[in-house]
């Protein structure tokens, strides 16, 4: 079993770039894909990154995902921040050892 | 356009039962594994259970194993979650989602309270 740890909150100004980290407690991200979900206040989640670095159709290229094997962490980077990006962001991965899907605790992004 | 619509939520007493449904449209439901994910009030997302596209394998979070049962009817494009022995800590919005979390429903609220 592993847990995914995210910062509780981050904030940045419009037009800037922000990176949200997601650290895996054990095991290896290289063995299982990471997804990132966005949840705006009062709305259901939507996926902004799947399979580590792929964007679903309709997600702007301001959103990008990456994996750093050396630190066993994943990152979501949002460039050209807009007020509409203000939301909770969750990383998620699959634990193939016991067939469980794991979510990080979520990061609240404030754009001010 | 893919859509998922949950229903069946409500208020139930501790120890009670409830059955949630998730109606799928706009995509080939029978080719997708499906999840239930829940979110307690003011809390983060918690994965609950998954069923393979053909219904032949199911997986559960430890917190619900033995109490919840996921199932599907591909002829009706519908996913189900049978919840028994409900506890106050099961209070949450329950979402259905497709295998890679491509599609999410709008959620249905389950409140377990006396």
Interface residues (C-beta under 8 A of the other chain):
Chain A: X35 X37 X39 X44 X45 X46 X47 X50 X51 X56 X88 X90 X92 X99 X100 X101 X102 X103 X104 X105 X106
Chain B: X35 X37 X44 X45 X46 X47 X50 X59 X61 X95 X97 X100 X101 X102 X104 X105 X106 X107
